[in-house]
Amino acid sequence: MEYIVTVQDAVTAFAPFMEPTNAELDAIEREMPVIRAEMDLLDAQIITIDRTPTELDERRIRRARRRVLAAHRDQVNTVTGQAGGAA
């Protein structure tokens, strides 16, 4: 008979190699404006899931989409500027 057990150590084990590196944390920090803008867009879209969007809802979604695009643009320009390439 074979027992089925959980692999608790793999889920909750604490080891230094499991922590994000400083480079990974820096990359996440650079992406935070995009992540926040995408979260705002998602929030605006979630509000309208179970109802007909009002004019205010549509404006909120449009503004959120523009913020996402601007955040992506800024991130690409920053990365391109750091790499020394032309934007």
Secondary structure, 3 states (H helix, E strand, C coil): CCCCCCCHHHHHCCCHHHCCCHHHHHHHHHHHHHHHHHHHHHHHHHHCCCCCCCHHHHHHHHHHHHHHHHHHHHHHHHHHHHHCCCC
